[in-house]
Amino acid sequence: MTAPPLLSLREVRKSFPAGPGRRAGRRTVLDGIDLDVGEHQCVVLVGSSGSGKSTLLRVVDLLEDVDDGQVLLDGVDVADPWVDADAVRARLAMVFQQYNLFPHLSVLDNVTLAPRLVHRRPRGEAEEAGRALLAKVGLADKARGYPDQLSGGEQQRAAIARALAGGPELLLLDEVTSALDPELVGEVLDLLLELRAEGTTMLVATHEMDFAREVADEVVFLHDGRVHERGTPAQVLDDPQRDRTREFLRRLR
Ligand SMILES: Nc1ncnc2c1ncn2[C@@H]1O[C@H](COP(=O)(O)OP(=O)(O)OP(=O)(O)O)[C@@H](O)[C@H]1O
């Protein structure tokens, strides 16, 4: 029997209130999503603003409940009542568009907070590992600095170091370069390419098609909460079969 993929979504549905008050009804944001991410794989979500990419990542990171369908980690539905949600969260880490570093903590304390509080690692050990991670992301000299003393690109690299600190099995990346000035985008993408080359398992939402082309095992084009087209980067980005995918890519050029 073959092992299940690390992450599987099966017929996942999610809706939100379409406006204030009950009469506004609900808007379907994920409309029956099927998706697999195998160990050491990188799946990249692309699609227009509002197509559901962030919501999909938030569902995987247990920040949103699904209305219907399953989110399976190693074949186990994370919504099952006997599943320990904290244990699931410890296997995942998400990096957000806006870094979300704690402004009152040093860079090193941001990186070591979860290992110390959640994983109960002794301070010395957590700091040693944290410094190694900061060196890896090119911030060895910023360990004692504070987030507001860092550029956007440095803050995002610190956020990536923090995400890696718990040793996640799956890294979720939500438009991590969207808030950066264009000249800082490259330094973050280079770091992600390095992580990818090391075999880090990733589920990524991005508008950076060149990056998608370089890292993705599979590109998934979302439209209106559905998988509209999927395949290798060459298939979806260079030879799309559907008009909507072509139109989306044309608008990006
Ligand atoms: N908590 C919420 N309450 C109501 N509507 C929401 C909520 N979160 C997301 N939505 C709506 O769901 C839709 C999909 O949003 P989502 O952020 O997942 O899209 P996206 O593809 O990530 O867009 P972008 O590329 O702009 O980040 C949008 O119309 C959004 O307004």
The ligand as a Gaussian input file, in Angstrom:
#p B3LYP/6-31G(d) Opt

LIG

0 1
 N      -13.334000      36.364000       6.972000
 C      -13.945000      36.651000       5.818000
 N      -15.217000      37.120000       5.810000
 C      -15.860000      37.393000       4.649000
 N      -15.310000      37.227000       3.420000
 C      -14.047000      36.776000       3.372000
 C      -13.296000      36.461000       4.555000
 N      -12.070000      36.031000       4.177000
 C      -12.053000      36.072000       2.824000
 N      -13.234000      36.510000       2.347000
 C      -13.590000      36.669000       0.932000
 O      -13.265000      35.484000       0.257000
 C      -12.826000      35.763000      -1.065000
 C      -11.507000      35.066000      -1.311000
 O      -10.516000      35.713000      -0.531000
 P       -9.019000      35.223000      -0.491000
 O       -8.288000      36.171000       0.393000
 O       -8.975000      33.786000      -0.151000
 O       -8.583000      35.431000      -2.004000
 P       -7.127000      35.451000      -2.644000
 O       -7.195000      34.643000      -3.895000
 O       -6.119000      35.062000      -1.626000
 O       -6.954000      36.993000      -3.007000
 P       -5.594000      37.895000      -3.018000
 O       -4.792000      37.439000      -4.217000
 O       -6.133000      39.293000      -3.191000
 O       -4.898000      37.699000      -1.708000
 C      -12.766000      37.286000      -1.181000
 O      -13.925000      37.730000      -1.840000
 C      -12.770000      37.745000       0.249000
 O      -13.360000      39.010000       0.387000

